């Protein structure tokens, strides 16, 4: 690693998707075009993951799919303001 200080860094954001940003909102806004396809793809991905892990529990699959419909935010998220209107016109946190 370099010992050079990072003087020009003004902000650092990591792991924003699924932590601060609702990654399902994009699909929700395109529901008219996606129809049931997005839900199907989500279920197919879960099926693949469960099969890969050799989990054959239909009740667990149904429970996970239903939980996806009501995701909880992390406790600290309500205290974070997300904006795309900073002085440089880029996304950031306040």
Number of C-alpha atoms within 10 A of each C-alpha: 3 5 5 6 7 8 6 6 7 6 8 7 8 7 8 10 10 12 13 18 13 12 12 14 10 9 15 13 10 11 14 9 11 12 12 10 12 16 14 11 11 13 16 12 12 15 16 13 12 16 12 9 9 9 13 11 10 11 9 12 16 12 10 13 15 11 11 12 9 8 11 8 13 10 7 9 12 10 8 10 10 14 12 11 11 11 6 8 9 9 12 15 14 10
